[in-house]
Amino acid sequence: MFSQSLRAQLIRMTILLAITLVGVHHCQPLLDALAAHAMSGGCHQQNSTSPNYSGL
């Protein structure tokens, strides 16, 4: 393994994050797939059974 500075790693990860965000923003099928995954993940489900659910 090559030794890399923290600054180089942060720059590389920031660039990777920016590319990923731009890619998701401009790719509608990928955005739809991520949204569907979030909806089925549990925290955004519509059929909640918690005691505080008012049914509105």
C-alpha positions in Angstrom: 0.0 0.0 0.0 1.1 3.5 -0.8 1.2 6.1 2.0 -1.0 9.0 1.1 -1.5 12.2 3.0 -4.8 13.0 4.7 -5.2 16.0 2.4 -4.9 13.9 -0.8 -7.4 11.4 0.6 -9.9 14.2 1.5 -9.6 15.8 -1.9 -10.1 12.5 -3.7 -13.2 11.6 -1.6 -14.6 15.1 -2.1 -14.2 14.8 -5.9 -15.8 11.3 -5.8 -18.7 12.7 -3.7 -19.3 15.5 -6.2 -19.2 13.2 -9.2 -21.7 10.9 -7.4 -24.1 13.7 -6.5 -24.0 15.1 -10.0 -24.5 11.6 -11.5 -27.5 10.9 -9.3 -29.0 14.4 -9.9 -28.8 14.0 -13.7 -29.8 10.3 -14.0 -33.5 10.0 -13.4 -33.7 6.2 -13.4 -31.0 6.0 -10.7 -32.9 8.7 -8.7 -36.1 6.8 -9.0 -34.4 3.5 -7.9 -32.9 5.2 -4.9 -36.3 6.8 -4.0 -38.1 3.4 -4.3 -35.4 1.8 -2.1 -35.9 4.5 0.6 -39.6 4.0 0.5 -39.3 0.3 1.0 -36.6 0.7 3.6 -38.9 1.3 6.5 -38.4 4.8 7.6 -40.6 6.3 4.9 -43.3 3.6 4.7 -46.9 4.8 4.4 -48.4 2.0 6.4 -47.1 2.8 9.8 -48.3 0.9 12.9 -46.8 3.2 15.5 -49.0 4.4 18.4 -48.5 8.0 17.3 -49.9 7.4 13.8 -53.0 9.5 13.3 -54.0 8.0 9.9 -54.1 11.3 8.2 
